[in-house]
Amino acid sequence: MITFSFTVARPSMIVKAEGSLSSGITVLTGSSGSGKSTVIKCIAGLVKPTTGIIRCDEQTWVDRDQNIWVPAQHRQVGYMPQGNIVFPHLSVEHNITYSKRGTPDMCETLLMRLDLEKYRKTKAGNLSGGEQQRVALGRALYSKPTILLLDEPLSALDWNLRKQVQEDLISIIREWDVPCVWVTHDESEAKTVGDGHWTCEEGKIIVVK
């Protein structure tokens, strides 16, 4: 279980986040600049909170009062930022298996589920934006994360492919029982994806359901 209570001082606002994640998909919505990405970057270890605590089960990742800070590479978090973050010179297969944490069977499952099997040996830099986004999704899942943080994971996909990848991604997350925060600005996506729904308003997380 991930538990957190922290603040981040930004020039325009104070981002305040408090909650817990143990299973299922929690959708995080909110207007641009409301603090959504800041929240998940803090959990991922890419932004240091100004105050507060973040814990994963019995391990403390962050405790500002005790000066505890576990860096991102030691948190085993599957994080997919906005945009298409791939290693362009590596094949699709090598991109997905980059973390070395998964198994050959996991790689095969992801290649099939994300419709990337035919691109296995293709350099990721030669793929379209939508295909690269699917590679980034596969790499995040292959890392066997304790939590999966997805920042607008379907934004580069066309409507038909978005629906299919969404269904496959939800199925994989549920099958592997990985707690997930799924950031989106698409309200229709929020209604169909999540088990829970948070919204970020002026830097503060509000539980919708």
Order of alpha helices (4+ residues) and beta strands (2+ residues): beta-beta-beta-alpha-beta-beta-beta-beta-alpha-alpha-alpha-beta-alpha-beta-alpha-beta-beta
